[in-house]
């Protein structure tokens, strides 16, 4: 039978935001049985008056509890404690894990989460109505470009604001750059394993892709030079740090050798540096990056440099920074952004700038690094002998497939186990070494990741894997 509760939380001595304390108190009361499923909670204004706090604080507390699926609001009736959801009995692996998309792992840090949400209204309001009611220039608001230049300053010494543009995500930056440098039927060089989003983009634009052979240090300069001599490509697209998918980070000597080839052929380089903030999670990032400088710092006259914040801060903010060689290239990029997207979303750009300036971006990055570090440790404990020198930074790994496994057989076996994974065919336009990318951020928790990787390891070491499913 439904009852109306006179529930009132005790907020004496609580630390942190009051609205989170209200949500936590609700959770605690439900756990102890003080509140039961179907109980009607006090109206928000009544509770605010009883507690002597602002109505909006109570409203946020109820909203947070609703987000946690503790309570539900019924239009015209009030707010009620929800019935607990029935959960399936846990199996060795969660019912389905999608490792196809390489996104950051979820971190658990309530204090940081509260900081993130609390500052958003003020940060956006400071921009005024012009941000909401006026179109911005395609290259982005000057304030956001300045913030971006400061964010990248340690990676690109001497960067000036005139060379940086705000783009609608790294994919938007890649689209604008590819359209600037190549036309339908022309060629762009890529690493033999490369980012699938660039393969798709090139296909839609009718751009031919020429794969550059790779070794344990990344793209081979001799292979790039050979293609330049025979095919006259328009650009070379590469990911020099925490390469997607292999995790290879090019050493300094390899970077210099590739730049020398590009200079010899006057070949523009498109440098995808989205993973650089995640580099060297176990040491000093600034020191480590001195050994792995950006290609743009080695050849600023040739390199179109792209760094987004989806991988290191939040995938929800589709904002990336495009750094071009000179003013002429900046003008061309401005035109391409206008033609393809009009502009990056000003609200997202403003929020990205606020997070960077306030230090929140660094705090989020630190949390992602710490969680990635913990997940890398789990992965290397389970698959250490199978990873073939895969990097220990970031949140993805490359798993080469040993004989007698074929890519099709292995990915099929994983699908049967409820694990979706991307194999080498997604990253290549020609025959390439067979392997799969493991996205460590896909499972919700470390425990889920542990069970998932244990299952992958079990399948990897099956005897006669190619015939196991034949009946």
C-alpha positions in Angstrom: 0.0 0.0 0.0 1.4 3.4 -0.9 2.3 5.6 2.0 3.4 9.3 2.1 6.8 9.5 3.9 7.9 12.4 6.1 11.5 11.5 5.3 14.0 14.2 6.0 17.7 13.7 5.5 20.3 14.5 8.2 22.7 16.9 6.6 24.7 17.8 9.7 28.4 17.4 9.2 28.2 16.3 5.5 31.0 17.4 3.2 30.8 18.1 -0.5 27.8 19.5 -2.4 24.5 19.4 -0.6 22.6 18.0 -3.5 24.8 15.0 -3.6 24.3 14.6 0.2 20.6 14.5 -0.4 20.9 11.8 -3.1 23.3 9.8 -0.9 20.9 10.0 2.0 18.1 8.7 -0.2 20.2 5.8 -1.3 21.1 5.0 2.4 17.5 5.2 3.6 16.4 2.9 0.8 19.2 0.4 1.6 18.3 0.4 5.3 14.6 0.0 4.6 13.6 3.4 6.0 12.2 4.1 2.6 10.4 1.4 0.7 9.4 1.0 -3.0 6.3 3.0 -3.7 6.8 5.5 -0.8 5.9 9.1 -1.8 8.7 11.6 -1.0 8.1 15.0 0.5 7.5 17.7 -2.2 10.7 19.5 -3.1 9.6 22.9 -1.8 8.4 21.3 1.5 11.7 19.6 2.0 13.7 22.7 1.1 11.7 24.7 3.8 12.3 21.9 6.4 16.0 21.9 5.7 16.4 25.6 5.3 18.1 25.4 2.0 17.4 26.6 -1.6 14.7 24.8 -3.6 17.0 24.3 -6.5 19.4 22.3 -4.3 16.7 19.9 -3.4 15.6 19.7 -7.0 19.2 18.8 -8.0 19.3 16.2 -5.3 16.1 14.5 -6.5 17.4 14.7 -10.1 20.6 13.0 -9.1 18.7 10.3 -7.2 16.5 9.8 -10.3 19.6 9.5 -12.5 20.7 6.7 -10.2 17.3 5.1 -10.7 16.4 5.3 -7.0 13.2 7.4 -7.4 10.8 8.4 -10.2 8.7 11.5 -10.8 5.1 11.0 -11.8 3.5 14.0 -13.5 0.8 15.5 -11.3 1.3 12.9 -8.6 4.7 13.5 -7.0 8.0 11.7 -6.5 8.2 8.0 -5.5 10.8 5.5 -4.4 11.3 3.1 -7.4 11.0 -0.7 -7.2 14.4 -2.3 -7.5 15.1 -3.8 -10.9 15.6 -7.5 -11.2 19.2 -8.4 -12.2 20.3 -11.4 -14.1 22.6 -13.8 -12.3 26.2 -12.7 -13.1 28.0 -14.9 -15.6 31.7 -15.1 -16.4 31.4 -12.2 -18.8 28.8 -9.4 -18.8 26.0 -10.2 -21.3 27.5 -8.0 -24.0 30.7 -5.9 -24.3 31.2 -3.7 -27.3 34.9 -3.1 -27.9 34.4 -1.6 -31.3 34.7 2.0 -30.2 37.8 3.2 -28.4 36.6 5.5 -25.7 38.1 6.5 -22.4 37.4 4.3 -19.3 34.8 5.5 -16.8 36.4 6.7 -13.6 34.8 6.9 -10.1 35.5 10.2 -8.5 32.3 11.8 -7.0 34.1 15.0 -6.0 35.4 15.6 -9.5 32.0 14.7 -11.0 30.4 17.3 -8.8 33.0 19.9 -9.9 32.3 19.1 -13.5 28.5 19.6 -13.3 28.5 22.6 -10.9 30.6 24.9 -13.0 28.8 24.5 -16.3 25.9 27.0 -16.0 28.2 29.9 -14.9 30.9 29.1 -17.5 28.3 29.2 -20.4 26.5 32.2 -19.0 29.7 34.3 -19.0 29.7 34.1 -22.8 26.5 36.1 -23.1 23.7 36.0 -25.5 25.9 36.6 -28.6 27.2 33.0 -28.3 23.6 31.7 -28.4 22.1 34.0 -31.0 24.9 34.7 -33.4 26.8 32.5 -35.8 30.5 32.4 -35.0 33.4 32.6 -37.6 34.3 29.1 -38.9 37.7 29.2 -37.3 36.2 29.6 -33.9 35.9 32.4 -31.3 39.3 34.1 -30.6 39.0 33.2 -26.9 38.7 29.5 -27.7 41.6 29.7 -30.1 43.8 31.3 -27.5 42.9 28.7 -24.9 43.6 26.0 -27.5 47.0 27.5 -28.2 47.8 27.5 -24.5 46.7 23.9 -24.1 49.0 22.8 -26.9 51.8 25.2 -26.1 54.0 22.5 -24.5 53.5 20.2 -27.4 54.0 22.8 -30.1 56.6 25.4 -29.0 56.1 28.8 -30.6 52.5 28.1 -31.6 50.7 31.4 -32.5 46.9 31.8 -32.4 46.8 32.7 -36.1 47.7 29.1 -37.0 45.0 27.3 -34.9 41.4 26.7 -35.8 38.5 25.2 -33.8 37.0 22.2 -35.5 33.9 20.0 -34.8 35.8 17.1 -33.5 38.9 15.4 -34.9 36.9 13.8 -37.7 35.8 17.3 -38.7 39.4 18.4 -38.7 40.4 15.4 -40.8 37.7 16.0 -43.3 38.6 19.7 -43.7 42.3 18.8 -44.1 41.8 16.0 -46.5 39.6 18.2 -48.7 42.3 20.9 -48.7 45.1 18.6 -49.7 43.6 16.0 -52.1 40.9 15.8 -54.7 38.9 12.8 -56.0 41.2 10.3 -57.6 44.4 11.6 -55.9 46.4 9.7 -53.4 47.1 10.1 -49.7 49.6 7.8 -47.9 48.6 6.0 -44.7 50.2 3.6 -42.3 49.3 0.0 -43.3 47.2 -0.2 -40.2 45.3 3.1 -39.6 42.3 4.8 -38.1 39.1 3.5 -39.6 37.5 6.9 -39.6 40.1 8.1 -42.1 39.6 5.1 -44.4 35.8 5.8 -44.4 36.4 9.6 -45.1 38.7 8.9 -48.0 36.3 6.4 -49.5 33.5 8.9 -49.4 35.7 11.6 -51.0 37.0 9.3 -53.7 40.6 9.6 -52.4 42.9 6.7 -53.0 44.9 5.4 -50.0 48.4 4.0 -50.4 49.6 1.9 -47.4 53.1 2.6 -46.0 54.7 -0.5 -44.5 55.3 -0.6 -40.7 57.7 -2.2 -38.3 58.1 -2.1 -34.5 58.9 1.6 -34.7 56.0 2.6 -36.9 55.8 3.7 -40.6 59.0 2.9 -42.5 60.7 5.9 -44.2 61.9 3.7 -47.1 58.4 2.6 -47.9 57.1 6.1 -47.8 59.9 7.3 -50.1 59.2 4.5 -52.6 55.5 5.5 -52.8 56.4 9.2 -53.2 58.7 8.3 -56.1 56.1 6.2 -57.9 52.7 7.7 -57.1 53.2 11.4 -56.2 50.8 11.4 -53.2 49.3 14.6 -51.9 49.8 13.9 -48.2 50.8 11.4 -45.5 48.4 10.7 -42.7 49.8 9.1 -39.5 49.4 8.7 -35.8 52.9 8.9 -34.3 52.0 8.5 -30.6 50.0 5.5 -29.2 49.2 4.5 -32.8 45.6 3.3 -33.4 45.5 0.3 -33.4 49.0 -1.0 -32.7 49.9 1.4 -29.8 53.4 2.0 -31.4 55.0 5.4 -30.5 57.6 6.4 -33.1 61.0 7.1 -31.5 62.8 10.3 -32.3 65.1 8.8 -35.0 62.1 7.5 -36.9 60.3 10.8 -36.7 63.3 12.6 -38.1 63.7 10.1 -40.9 60.1 10.4 -42.0 60.3 14.2 -41.9 63.4 14.1 -44.1 61.5 12.0 -46.7 58.5 14.4 -46.6 60.8 17.4 -47.0 62.6 15.8 -49.9 59.2 15.3 -51.7 57.5 18.4 -50.4 54.9 16.1 -49.0 52.4 17.5 -46.4 51.9 15.4 -43.3 48.6 15.1 -41.4 49.6 14.4 -37.8 46.8 12.8 -35.7 48.0 13.5 -32.2 44.8 12.8 -30.3 46.5 10.4 -27.8 49.4 12.6 -26.7 48.0 13.7 -23.4 47.7 10.0 -22.3 51.3 9.3 -23.0 53.7 8.3 -20.2 51.0 7.5 -17.6 53.7 6.0 -15.4 56.1 8.8 -15.5 56.6 12.5 -16.2 54.6 13.3 -19.4 56.5 16.4 -20.3 59.9 14.7 -20.0 58.7 11.6 -21.9 57.4 13.8 -24.8 60.8 15.4 -25.3 61.9 12.0 -26.6 58.7 11.9 -28.8 58.3 15.4 -30.2 55.4 16.1 -32.5 56.1 16.0 -36.2 54.7 19.6 -36.3 57.5 20.8 -34.0 60.0 19.1 -36.3 58.6 20.4 -39.6 56.0 23.1 -38.9 56.1 24.2 -42.6 54.7 20.8 -43.7 52.5 19.4 -40.9 48.8 19.8 -40.4 48.4 18.9 -36.8 45.2 17.7 -35.2 44.5 17.2 -31.5 41.0 16.7 -30.1 39.9 16.3 -26.5 37.5 13.4 -27.0 40.1 10.8 -26.0 41.7 12.6 -23.1 38.8 14.6 -21.6 35.3 13.7 -22.9 33.9 12.1 -26.0 30.8 14.3 -25.6 32.8 17.4 -26.5 33.2 17.2 -30.2 36.0 19.8 -30.2 39.4 19.5 -31.9 42.3 21.9 -32.6 43.7 22.1 -36.1 47.1 23.7 -36.4 48.2 24.6 -40.0 51.6 25.7 -41.4 50.8 29.3 -42.4 48.1 31.9 -42.9 47.3 30.7 -46.4 46.6 27.3 -45.1 44.5 28.8 -42.3 42.4 30.7 -44.8 41.8 27.5 -46.8 40.9 25.6 -43.6 38.5 28.3 -42.6 36.8 27.8 -46.0 36.6 24.1 -45.6 35.1 24.2 -42.1 32.5 26.7 -43.4 31.7 24.4 -46.4 31.4 21.2 -44.3 30.1 22.2 -40.9 29.7 26.0 -40.8 31.5 26.1 -37.5 32.2 24.0 -34.4 29.4 24.2 -31.9 30.0 27.3 -29.8 28.6 25.8 -26.6 31.0 22.8 -26.8 33.9 25.1 -27.6 33.0 27.3 -24.6 32.7 24.4 -22.3 36.0 22.9 -23.5 37.7 26.3 -22.9 36.2 26.5 -19.4 37.4 23.0 -18.5 40.9 23.8 -19.7 41.2 27.2 -18.0 39.7 26.1 -14.7 42.0 23.1 -14.5 39.1 20.6 -14.8 40.5 19.2 -18.1 43.8 18.4 -16.3 41.8 16.8 -13.4 39.7 14.7 -15.8 42.8 13.7 -17.7 44.5 12.6 -14.5 41.5 10.5 -13.6 41.4 8.9 -17.0 45.1 8.3 -16.8 44.8 6.6 -13.4 42.0 4.4 -14.5 43.8 3.5 -17.8 46.9 2.7 -15.8 44.9 0.3 -13.6 43.2 -1.3 -16.6 46.6 -1.7 -18.4 47.9 -3.5 -15.3 45.0 -5.9 -15.4 45.4 -6.5 -19.2 49.2 -7.2 -18.9 48.7 -9.6 -16.0 46.2 -11.6 -18.0 47.7 -11.3 -21.5 51.3 -10.4 -20.9 52.8 -13.1 -23.1 50.4 -12.4 -25.9 50.7 -8.7 -26.4 54.0 -8.6 -28.2 55.4 -5.4 -26.7 52.2 -3.4 -26.8 52.5 0.0 -25.1 51.4 0.3 -21.5 50.0 3.8 -21.9 46.5 4.8 -23.1 43.4 2.6 -23.1 43.8 0.3 -26.0 46.0 -2.6 -26.9 47.0 -4.6 -30.0 46.7 -8.4 -29.8 48.4 -10.3 -32.6 46.7 -13.6 -33.5 49.0 -16.6 -33.3 48.5 -19.6 -35.6 46.3 -21.5 -36.2 43.8 -18.7 -35.5 42.4 -16.7 -38.4 40.8 -13.3 -37.9 37.4 -14.5 -38.9 37.5 -17.5 -36.6 38.7 -15.5 -33.6 36.2 -12.7 -33.9 33.4 -15.1 -34.5 34.3 -17.0 -31.3 34.4 -13.7 -29.4 30.9 -12.7 -30.7 29.6 -16.1 -29.5 31.0 -15.1 -26.1 29.3 -11.7 -26.2 32.4 -9.7 -27.1 32.4 -7.4 -30.1 35.9 -6.5 -31.3 37.7 -4.8 -34.2 40.2 -6.8 -36.2 42.9 -5.8 -38.6 40.5 -5.7 -41.6 38.9 -2.6 -40.1 42.2 -0.8 -40.0 43.7 -1.6 -43.4 43.1 -1.2 -47.2 45.5 -4.0 -48.1 46.6 -7.3 -46.6 48.1 -6.6 -43.1 49.2 -8.6 -40.1 46.2 -10.3 -38.4 45.3 -9.0 -34.9 42.6 -7.4 -32.9 42.4 -4.1 -31.0 41.4 -4.4 -27.3 39.5 -1.3 -26.0 40.1 -1.3 -22.3 37.6 1.5 -21.7 34.6 -0.5 -23.0 33.8 -2.6 -19.9 32.1 -0.5 -17.2 34.2 -1.6 -14.3 37.6 -3.2 -13.7 35.9 -6.4 -12.6 34.0 -6.5 -15.9 37.3 -5.9 -17.8 39.0 -8.7 -15.8 36.3 -11.2 -16.7 36.2 -10.1 -20.3 40.0 -10.4 -20.8 40.0 -13.7 -19.0 37.5 -14.9 -21.5 39.5 -13.6 -24.4 42.6 -15.3 -23.1 40.7 -18.6 -22.7 39.5 -18.4 -26.3 42.9 -17.4 -27.6 44.5 -20.5 -26.1 41.9 -23.0 -27.2 43.3 -26.1 -28.9 42.2 -26.5 -32.6 40.3 -23.2 -32.5 39.4 -23.3 -36.2 37.4 -26.4 -35.9 35.8 -25.9 -32.5 32.4 -24.7 -33.8 32.1 -27.2 -36.7 29.5 -29.9 -36.0 
